[in-house]
Amino acid sequence: TLFPSILSKRAIEEYRIDLGKEIIYADKGRARLEAVTSSPRAWEGGRPTAVNLGETHHWLESNQGHEMAAVIER
């Protein structure tokens, strides 16, 4: 996934991040990183603390990119 390429070795060690899983736990399970679907209809539940928006120049109305941005900004 995306996470190994954006996390430094220091961050992985300091926060005890367990890479290589669908949901990545850190800090002995007290924190988690999760890659989510690109479908805006699948974003339900609690709001995330932070969102990494990748390649937003590809988020077009024709591929539901505008709808995805609106869901994230709620």
Distance bins in CASP14 RR format, pairs under 12 A and 6 or more apart:
PFRMAT RR
TARGET T0000
AUTHOR 0000-0000-0000
RMODE 2
METHOD distances of the structure
MODEL  1
1 7 0 0 0 0 0 1 0 0 0 0 0
1 19 0 0 0 0 1 0 0 0 0 0 0
1 20 1 0 0 1 0 0 0 0 0 0 0
1 21 0 0 0 0 1 0 0 0 0 0 0
1 22 0 0 0 0 1 0 0 0 0 0 0
1 23 0 0 0 0 0 1 0 0 0 0 0
1 24 0 0 0 0 1 0 0 0 0 0 0
1 33 0 0 0 0 1 0 0 0 0 0 0
1 34 0 0 0 0 1 0 0 0 0 0 0
1 35 1 0 1 0 0 0 0 0 0 0 0
1 36 0 0 0 0 0 1 0 0 0 0 0
1 52 0 0 0 0 0 1 0 0 0 0 0
2 19 0 0 0 0 0 1 0 0 0 0 0
2 20 0 0 0 0 0 1 0 0 0 0 0
2 24 0 0 0 0 0 1 0 0 0 0 0
2 33 0 0 0 0 1 0 0 0 0 0 0
2 34 0 0 0 0 0 1 0 0 0 0 0
2 35 1 0 0 1 0 0 0 0 0 0 0
2 36 0 0 0 0 0 1 0 0 0 0 0
2 38 0 0 0 0 0 1 0 0 0 0 0
2 52 1 0 0 1 0 0 0 0 0 0 0
2 53 0 0 0 0 0 1 0 0 0 0 0
2 54 0 0 0 0 1 0 0 0 0 0 0
2 55 0 0 0 0 0 1 0 0 0 0 0
3 11 0 0 0 0 0 1 0 0 0 0 0
3 12 0 0 0 0 1 0 0 0 0 0 0
3 15 0 0 0 0 0 1 0 0 0 0 0
3 17 1 0 0 1 0 0 0 0 0 0 0
3 18 0 0 0 0 0 1 0 0 0 0 0
3 19 1 0 0 1 0 0 0 0 0 0 0
3 20 0 0 0 0 1 0 0 0 0 0 0
3 21 0 0 0 0 1 0 0 0 0 0 0
3 22 0 0 0 0 0 1 0 0 0 0 0
3 23 0 0 0 0 0 1 0 0 0 0 0
3 24 1 0 1 0 0 0 0 0 0 0 0
3 25 0 0 0 0 0 1 0 0 0 0 0
3 26 0 0 0 0 0 1 0 0 0 0 0
3 32 0 0 0 0 0 1 0 0 0 0 0
3 33 1 0 1 0 0 0 0 0 0 0 0
3 34 0 0 0 0 1 0 0 0 0 0 0
3 35 1 0 0 1 0 0 0 0 0 0 0
3 52 0 0 0 0 1 0 0 0 0 0 0
4 11 0 0 0 0 0 1 0 0 0 0 0
4 12 0 0 0 0 1 0 0 0 0 0 0
4 17 0 0 0 0 1 0 0 0 0 0 0
4 18 0 0 0 0 0 1 0 0 0 0 0
4 19 1 0 1 0 0 0 0 0 0 0 0
4 20 1 0 0 1 0 0 0 0 0 0 0
4 21 0 0 0 0 0 1 0 0 0 0 0
4 24 0 0 0 0 1 0 0 0 0 0 0
4 33 0 0 0 0 0 1 0 0 0 0 0
4 35 0 0 0 0 0 1 0 0 0 0 0
5 12 0 0 0 0 0 1 0 0 0 0 0
5 19 0 0 0 0 0 1 0 0 0 0 0
5 35 0 0 0 0 0 1 0 0 0 0 0
5 52 0 0 0 0 0 1 0 0 0 0 0
5 54 0 0 0 0 0 1 0 0 0 0 0
6 12 0 0 0 0 0 1 0 0 0 0 0
6 17 0 0 0 0 0 1 0 0 0 0 0
6 19 0 0 0 0 0 1 0 0 0 0 0
6 24 0 0 0 0 0 1 0 0 0 0 0
6 33 0 0 0 0 1 0 0 0 0 0 0
6 35 0 0 0 0 0 1 0 0 0 0 0
6 52 1 0 0 1 0 0 0 0 0 0 0
6 54 0 0 0 0 0 1 0 0 0 0 0
7 13 0 0 0 0 0 1 0 0 0 0 0
7 14 0 0 0 0 0 1 0 0 0 0 0
7 15 0 0 0 0 1 0 0 0 0 0 0
7 16 0 0 0 0 0 1 0 0 0 0 0
7 17 1 0 0 1 0 0 0 0 0 0 0
7 18 0 0 0 0 0 1 0 0 0 0 0
7 19 1 0 0 1 0 0 0 0 0 0 0
7 20 0 0 0 0 0 1 0 0 0 0 0
7 24 0 0 0 0 1 0 0 0 0 0 0
7 26 0 0 0 0 1 0 0 0 0 0 0
7 33 0 0 0 0 1 0 0 0 0 0 0
7 52 0 0 0 0 0 1 0 0 0 0 0
8 14 0 0 0 0 1 0 0 0 0 0 0
8 15 0 0 0 0 0 1 0 0 0 0 0
8 17 0 0 0 0 0 1 0 0 0 0 0
9 15 0 0 0 0 0 1 0 0 0 0 0
9 17 0 0 0 0 0 1 0 0 0 0 0
9 19 0 0 0 0 0 1 0 0 0 0 0
10 16 0 0 0 0 0 1 0 0 0 0 0
10 17 0 0 0 0 0 1 0 0 0 0 0
11 17 1 0 0 1 0 0 0 0 0 0 0
11 19 0 0 0 0 0 1 0 0 0 0 0
11 24 0 0 0 0 0 1 0 0 0 0 0
11 26 0 0 0 0 1 0 0 0 0 0 0
11 27 0 0 0 0 0 1 0 0 0 0 0
11 31 0 0 0 0 0 1 0 0 0 0 0
11 33 0 0 0 0 0 1 0 0 0 0 0
12 18 0 0 0 0 1 0 0 0 0 0 0
12 19 1 0 0 1 0 0 0 0 0 0 0
12 20 0 0 0 0 0 1 0 0 0 0 0
12 24 0 0 0 0 1 0 0 0 0 0 0
12 26 0 0 0 0 1 0 0 0 0 0 0
12 27 0 0 0 0 0 1 0 0 0 0 0
12 33 0 0 0 0 0 1 0 0 0 0 0
13 19 0 0 0 0 0 1 0 0 0 0 0
13 26 0 0 0 0 0 1 0 0 0 0 0
13 27 0 0 0 0 0 1 0 0 0 0 0
14 26 0 0 0 0 1 0 0 0 0 0 0
14 27 0 0 0 0 1 0 0 0 0 0 0
14 31 0 0 0 0 0 1 0 0 0 0 0
15 24 0 0 0 0 0 1 0 0 0 0 0
15 25 0 0 0 0 1 0 0 0 0 0 0
15 26 1 0 1 0 0 0 0 0 0 0 0
15 27 1 0 1 0 0 0 0 0 0 0 0
15 28 0 0 0 0 1 0 0 0 0 0 0
15 29 0 0 0 0 0 1 0 0 0 0 0
15 30 0 0 0 0 1 0 0 0 0 0 0
15 31 1 0 0 1 0 0 0 0 0 0 0
15 32 0 0 0 0 0 1 0 0 0 0 0
15 33 0 0 0 0 1 0 0 0 0 0 0
16 24 0 0 0 0 0 1 0 0 0 0 0
16 25 0 0 0 0 1 0 0 0 0 0 0
16 26 1 0 1 0 0 0 0 0 0 0 0
16 27 1 0 1 0 0 0 0 0 0 0 0
16 28 1 0 0 1 0 0 0 0 0 0 0
16 29 0 0 0 0 1 0 0 0 0 0 0
16 30 0 0 0 0 1 0 0 0 0 0 0
16 31 0 0 0 0 1 0 0 0 0 0 0
17 23 0 0 0 0 0 1 0 0 0 0 0
17 24 1 0 0 1 0 0 0 0 0 0 0
17 25 1 0 0 1 0 0 0 0 0 0 0
17 26 1 0 1 0 0 0 0 0 0 0 0
17 27 0 0 0 0 1 0 0 0 0 0 0
17 28 0 0 0 0 0 1 0 0 0 0 0
17 29 0 0 0 0 0 1 0 0 0 0 0
17 30 0 0 0 0 0 1 0 0 0 0 0
17 31 0 0 0 0 1 0 0 0 0 0 0
17 32 0 0 0 0 1 0 0 0 0 0 0
17 33 1 0 0 1 0 0 0 0 0 0 0
18 24 1 0 0 1 0 0 0 0 0 0 0
18 25 1 0 1 0 0 0 0 0 0 0 0
18 26 1 0 0 1 0 0 0 0 0 0 0
18 27 0 0 0 0 0 1 0 0 0 0 0
18 28 0 0 0 0 1 0 0 0 0 0 0
18 29 0 0 0 0 1 0 0 0 0 0 0
18 31 0 0 0 0 0 1 0 0 0 0 0
18 32 0 0 0 0 1 0 0 0 0 0 0
18 33 0 0 0 0 1 0 0 0 0 0 0
19 25 0 0 0 0 1 0 0 0 0 0 0
19 26 0 0 0 0 1 0 0 0 0 0 0
19 33 0 0 0 0 1 0 0 0 0 0 0
19 35 0 0 0 0 0 1 0 0 0 0 0
20 33 0 0 0 0 0 1 0 0 0 0 0
20 35 0 0 0 0 0 1 0 0 0 0 0
21 29 0 0 0 0 0 1 0 0 0 0 0
21 32 0 0 0 0 1 0 0 0 0 0 0
21 33 0 0 0 0 1 0 0 0 0 0 0
21 34 0 0 0 0 1 0 0 0 0 0 0
21 35 0 0 0 0 0 1 0 0 0 0 0
22 32 0 0 0 0 0 1 0 0 0 0 0
22 33 0 0 0 0 0 1 0 0 0 0 0
22 34 1 0 0 1 0 0 0 0 0 0 0
22 35 1 0 0 1 0 0 0 0 0 0 0
22 36 0 0 0 0 0 1 0 0 0 0 0
22 37 0 0 0 0 0 1 0 0 0 0 0
23 29 0 0 0 0 0 1 0 0 0 0 0
23 31 0 0 0 0 0 1 0 0 0 0 0
23 32 1 0 1 0 0 0 0 0 0 0 0
23 33 1 0 0 1 0 0 0 0 0 0 0
23 34 1 0 1 0 0 0 0 0 0 0 0
23 35 0 0 0 0 1 0 0 0 0 0 0
23 36 0 0 0 0 0 1 0 0 0 0 0
24 31 0 0 0 0 1 0 0 0 0 0 0
24 32 1 0 0 1 0 0 0 0 0 0 0
24 33 1 0 1 0 0 0 0 0 0 0 0
24 34 1 0 0 1 0 0 0 0 0 0 0
24 35 0 0 0 0 1 0 0 0 0 0 0
25 31 1 0 0 1 0 0 0 0 0 0 0
25 32 1 0 1 0 0 0 0 0 0 0 0
25 33 0 0 0 0 1 0 0 0 0 0 0
25 34 0 0 0 0 1 0 0 0 0 0 0
26 32 1 0 0 1 0 0 0 0 0 0 0
26 33 1 0 0 1 0 0 0 0 0 0 0
26 34 0 0 0 0 0 1 0 0 0 0 0
27 33 0 0 0 0 0 1 0 0 0 0 0
31 48 0 0 0 0 0 1 0 0 0 0 0
31 49 0 0 0 0 1 0 0 0 0 0 0
31 50 0 0 0 0 0 1 0 0 0 0 0
32 48 0 0 0 0 0 1 0 0 0 0 0
32 49 0 0 0 0 0 1 0 0 0 0 0
32 50 0 0 0 0 0 1 0 0 0 0 0
33 48 0 0 0 0 1 0 0 0 0 0 0
33 49 0 0 0 0 0 1 0 0 0 0 0
33 50 0 0 0 0 1 0 0 0 0 0 0
33 51 0 0 0 0 0 1 0 0 0 0 0
33 52 0 0 0 0 1 0 0 0 0 0 0
34 43 0 0 0 0 0 1 0 0 0 0 0
34 46 0 0 0 0 0 1 0 0 0 0 0
34 48 0 0 0 0 1 0 0 0 0 0 0
34 49 0 0 0 0 0 1 0 0 0 0 0
34 50 0 0 0 0 0 1 0 0 0 0 0
34 51 0 0 0 0 0 1 0 0 0 0 0
34 52 0 0 0 0 0 1 0 0 0 0 0
35 48 0 0 0 0 0 1 0 0 0 0 0
35 51 0 0 0 0 0 1 0 0 0 0 0
35 52 0 0 0 0 1 0 0 0 0 0 0
35 54 0 0 0 0 0 1 0 0 0 0 0
36 42 1 0 0 1 0 0 0 0 0 0 0
36 43 1 0 0 1 0 0 0 0 0 0 0
36 44 0 0 0 0 0 1 0 0 0 0 0
36 45 0 0 0 0 0 1 0 0 0 0 0
36 46 0 0 0 0 0 1 0 0 0 0 0
36 48 0 0 0 0 1 0 0 0 0 0 0
36 51 0 0 0 0 1 0 0 0 0 0 0
36 52 0 0 0 0 0 1 0 0 0 0 0
36 53 0 0 0 0 0 1 0 0 0 0 0
36 54 0 0 0 0 0 1 0 0 0 0 0
36 68 0 0 0 0 0 1 0 0 0 0 0
36 71 0 0 0 0 0 1 0 0 0 0 0
36 72 0 0 0 0 1 0 0 0 0 0 0
37 43 1 0 0 1 0 0 0 0 0 0 0
37 44 0 0 0 0 0 1 0 0 0 0 0
37 64 0 0 0 0 0 1 0 0 0 0 0
37 68 0 0 0 0 1 0 0 0 0 0 0
37 71 0 0 0 0 0 1 0 0 0 0 0
38 53 0 0 0 0 0 1 0 0 0 0 0
38 54 0 0 0 0 1 0 0 0 0 0 0
38 55 0 0 0 0 0 1 0 0 0 0 0
38 56 0 0 0 0 0 1 0 0 0 0 0
38 58 0 0 0 0 1 0 0 0 0 0 0
38 59 0 0 0 0 1 0 0 0 0 0 0
38 63 0 0 0 0 1 0 0 0 0 0 0
38 64 1 0 0 1 0 0 0 0 0 0 0
38 65 0 0 0 0 1 0 0 0 0 0 0
38 67 0 0 0 0 0 1 0 0 0 0 0
38 68 1 0 0 1 0 0 0 0 0 0 0
38 69 0 0 0 0 0 1 0 0 0 0 0
38 71 0 0 0 0 0 1 0 0 0 0 0
38 72 0 0 0 0 0 1 0 0 0 0 0
39 63 0 0 0 0 0 1 0 0 0 0 0
39 64 1 0 0 1 0 0 0 0 0 0 0
39 65 0 0 0 0 0 1 0 0 0 0 0
39 67 0 0 0 0 1 0 0 0 0 0 0
39 68 1 0 0 1 0 0 0 0 0 0 0
39 71 0 0 0 0 1 0 0 0 0 0 0
40 59 0 0 0 0 0 1 0 0 0 0 0
40 61 0 0 0 0 0 1 0 0 0 0 0
40 63 0 0 0 0 0 1 0 0 0 0 0
40 64 1 0 1 0 0 0 0 0 0 0 0
40 65 1 0 0 1 0 0 0 0 0 0 0
40 66 0 0 0 0 1 0 0 0 0 0 0
40 67 1 0 1 0 0 0 0 0 0 0 0
40 68 1 0 1 0 0 0 0 0 0 0 0
40 69 0 0 0 0 1 0 0 0 0 0 0
40 70 1 0 0 1 0 0 0 0 0 0 0
40 71 1 0 1 0 0 0 0 0 0 0 0
40 72 0 0 0 0 1 0 0 0 0 0 0
40 73 0 0 0 0 0 1 0 0 0 0 0
40 74 0 0 0 0 0 1 0 0 0 0 0
41 64 0 0 0 0 1 0 0 0 0 0 0
41 67 0 0 0 0 1 0 0 0 0 0 0
41 68 0 0 0 0 1 0 0 0 0 0 0
41 70 0 0 0 0 0 1 0 0 0 0 0
41 71 0 0 0 0 1 0 0 0 0 0 0
42 64 0 0 0 0 0 1 0 0 0 0 0
42 67 0 0 0 0 0 1 0 0 0 0 0
42 68 0 0 0 0 0 1 0 0 0 0 0
42 71 0 0 0 0 1 0 0 0 0 0 0
43 51 0 0 0 0 1 0 0 0 0 0 0
43 64 0 0 0 0 0 1 0 0 0 0 0
43 67 0 0 0 0 1 0 0 0 0 0 0
43 68 1 0 0 1 0 0 0 0 0 0 0
43 69 0 0 0 0 0 1 0 0 0 0 0
43 70 0 0 0 0 0 1 0 0 0 0 0
43 71 1 0 1 0 0 0 0 0 0 0 0
43 72 1 0 0 1 0 0 0 0 0 0 0
43 73 0 0 0 0 0 1 0 0 0 0 0
43 74 0 0 0 0 1 0 0 0 0 0 0
44 71 0 0 0 0 1 0 0 0 0 0 0
44 74 0 0 0 0 0 1 0 0 0 0 0
45 71 0 0 0 0 0 1 0 0 0 0 0
45 74 0 0 0 0 0 1 0 0 0 0 0
46 71 0 0 0 0 0 1 0 0 0 0 0
46 74 0 0 0 0 0 1 0 0 0 0 0
47 71 0 0 0 0 0 1 0 0 0 0 0
47 72 0 0 0 0 1 0 0 0 0 0 0
47 73 0 0 0 0 0 1 0 0 0 0 0
47 74 1 0 0 1 0 0 0 0 0 0 0
48 71 0 0 0 0 0 1 0 0 0 0 0
48 72 0 0 0 0 1 0 0 0 0 0 0
48 73 0 0 0 0 0 1 0 0 0 0 0
48 74 0 0 0 0 0 1 0 0 0 0 0
50 72 0 0 0 0 0 1 0 0 0 0 0
51 68 0 0 0 0 0 1 0 0 0 0 0
51 69 0 0 0 0 0 1 0 0 0 0 0
51 71 0 0 0 0 0 1 0 0 0 0 0
51 72 1 0 1 0 0 0 0 0 0 0 0
51 73 0 0 0 0 1 0 0 0 0 0 0
51 74 0 0 0 0 0 1 0 0 0 0 0
52 72 0 0 0 0 0 1 0 0 0 0 0
53 59 0 0 0 0 1 0 0 0 0 0 0
53 65 0 0 0 0 0 1 0 0 0 0 0
53 68 0 0 0 0 1 0 0 0 0 0 0
53 69 1 0 0 1 0 0 0 0 0 0 0
53 71 0 0 0 0 0 1 0 0 0 0 0
53 72 1 0 0 1 0 0 0 0 0 0 0
53 73 0 0 0 0 0 1 0 0 0 0 0
54 65 0 0 0 0 0 1 0 0 0 0 0
54 68 0 0 0 0 0 1 0 0 0 0 0
54 69 0 0 0 0 0 1 0 0 0 0 0
54 72 0 0 0 0 0 1 0 0 0 0 0
55 63 0 0 0 0 0 1 0 0 0 0 0
55 65 0 0 0 0 0 1 0 0 0 0 0
55 68 0 0 0 0 0 1 0 0 0 0 0
56 63 0 0 0 0 0 1 0 0 0 0 0
56 65 0 0 0 0 1 0 0 0 0 0 0
56 66 0 0 0 0 0 1 0 0 0 0 0
56 68 0 0 0 0 1 0 0 0 0 0 0
56 69 1 0 0 1 0 0 0 0 0 0 0
56 72 0 0 0 0 0 1 0 0 0 0 0
57 63 0 0 0 0 0 1 0 0 0 0 0
57 65 0 0 0 0 0 1 0 0 0 0 0
58 64 0 0 0 0 0 1 0 0 0 0 0
58 65 0 0 0 0 1 0 0 0 0 0 0
58 66 0 0 0 0 0 1 0 0 0 0 0
58 68 0 0 0 0 0 1 0 0 0 0 0
58 69 0 0 0 0 0 1 0 0 0 0 0
59 65 1 1 0 0 0 0 0 0 0 0 0
59 66 1 0 0 1 0 0 0 0 0 0 0
59 67 0 0 0 0 1 0 0 0 0 0 0
59 68 1 0 0 1 0 0 0 0 0 0 0
59 69 1 0 0 1 0 0 0 0 0 0 0
59 70 0 0 0 0 0 1 0 0 0 0 0
59 71 0 0 0 0 0 1 0 0 0 0 0
59 72 0 0 0 0 0 1 0 0 0 0 0
60 66 1 0 0 1 0 0 0 0 0 0 0
60 67 0 0 0 0 0 1 0 0 0 0 0
60 68 0 0 0 0 0 1 0 0 0 0 0
60 69 0 0 0 0 0 1 0 0 0 0 0
61 67 0 0 0 0 1 0 0 0 0 0 0
61 68 0 0 0 0 0 1 0 0 0 0 0
61 69 0 0 0 0 0 1 0 0 0 0 0
61 70 0 0 0 0 0 1 0 0 0 0 0
63 69 0 0 0 0 0 1 0 0 0 0 0
64 70 0 0 0 0 1 0 0 0 0 0 0
64 71 0 0 0 0 1 0 0 0 0 0 0
65 71 0 0 0 0 1 0 0 0 0 0 0
65 72 0 0 0 0 1 0 0 0 0 0 0
65 73 0 0 0 0 0 1 0 0 0 0 0
66 72 0 0 0 0 0 1 0 0 0 0 0
66 73 0 0 0 0 0 1 0 0 0 0 0
67 73 0 0 0 0 0 1 0 0 0 0 0
67 74 0 0 0 0 0 1 0 0 0 0 0
68 74 0 0 0 0 0 1 0 0 0 0 0
END
